[in-house]
Amino acid sequence: MKKDLRKQIELIEQKMSKSPNNGGSRFLYKRERMIRFQLLIRNLPQKQLAKHLKITESYLSKLITGERYSQEFEIFITKHLEINYCFI
């Protein structure tokens, strides 16, 4: 199980190296990293999350990277993924 988790964390790090926030906004980079990590912990793929929020996958990835803003998504982050911006 630990090996699987390590591999998944390495995949997150690879995605984060390609992130538009890498080298840009430090807050957005940390926010994106936390969201991806929490989705990994809860075993919730982006496709399933997009279906739950009734939005497209491409729009969801823009919300995660911070290119777009949605109050509904921010509420979901704080209530369900338990991400608090005070600790980022």
JORA-V349769 format. One record per helix or strand of 2 or more residues. SS is the DSSP state (a for helix, b for strand). FROM is the first residue (numbers start at 0). TO is the last residue. If there is no record, write none. Layout:
ss & from & to
SS & FROM & TO
SS & FROM & TO
This chain:
ss & from & to
a & 1 & 16
a & 25 & 40
a & 45 & 52
a & 56 & 64
a & 70 & 78
a & 84 & 86
